[in-house]
Amino acid sequence: MVELEGDSTHTFKLEIVTAGRTYPVRDIISVDVPSELGRLTVLAGHEQLICSLAGGMVKIVASSGKEEMWQVGPGSMSVISGKATILARFAGLEEPASN
């Protein structure tokens, strides 16, 4: 769990869209993605960008501080006006391994 001091100014919106599904827009603290040029982490207030994504693991830190790992197919990500949008061939939440 990640803890940040302060308020919701440390969060921004994330939407994940695939050909078969649009996941609900949600508030997050950060998203770390596999871009074509290497790993890229986006935080609130990030400059606008558009990048290509390689398939792989995406780490999301929700506004609650809970970390999630998502498997995504190749695609793209945009960050515009306080909202990140991931467009991917596929996406799915990775279930934590049970012991």
SULCOR-V926570 format. One record per residue. N is the residue number from 0. SS is DSSP state (H for helix, E for strand, - for the rest). PHI is phi as a letter, one per 20 degrees, with the letter a starting at -180 (* if undefined). OMEGA is omega in whole degrees, -180 to 180 (NA if undefined). Layout:
# SULCOR-V926570
n = (N N)
ss = (SS SS)
phi = (PHI PHI)
omega = (OMEGA OMEGA)
This chain:
# SULCOR-V926570
n = (0 1 2 3 4 5 6 7 8 9 10 11 12 13 14 15 16 17 18 19 20 21 22 23 24 25 26 27 28 29 30 31 32 33 34 35 36 37 38 39 40 41 42 43 44 45 46 47 48 49 50 51 52 53 54 55 56 57 58 59 60 61 62 63 64 65 66 67 68 69 70 71 72 73 74 75 76 77 78 79 80 81 82 83 84 85 86 87 88 89 90 91 92 93 94 95 96 97 98)
ss = (- - - - - - - H H H - E E E E E E - - - - E - - - E E E E E E E E E E - - E E E E E E - - - - - E E E E E - - E E E E E E E - - - - E E E E E E - - E E E E E E - - E E E E E E - - E E E - - - - - -)
phi = (* d d c f o c f f e d b e c c d c c f d a d e g f b e c e b c d c e f f d p f c d d d g n f f f b c b e d e f q e d d d d f f f n f e c d d e c e f r b c c c b l m c d c d d c g b b b f e f f f e e)
omega = (180 179 176 174 176 -174 -175 177 178 -180 174 -175 174 173 176 -176 172 179 -175 -174 170 180 -178 174 -179 177 179 176 -180 172 180 -172 175 178 179 -178 -179 -179 -180 178 179 176 177 179 -179 174 177 177 170 -180 174 178 169 174 178 -176 175 178 179 172 -178 180 177 -176 180 178 177 174 179 172 179 174 179 -180 -180 175 173 173 -176 175 175 179 174 177 176 174 -174 177 175 177 177 178 177 179 178 179 178 -178 NA)
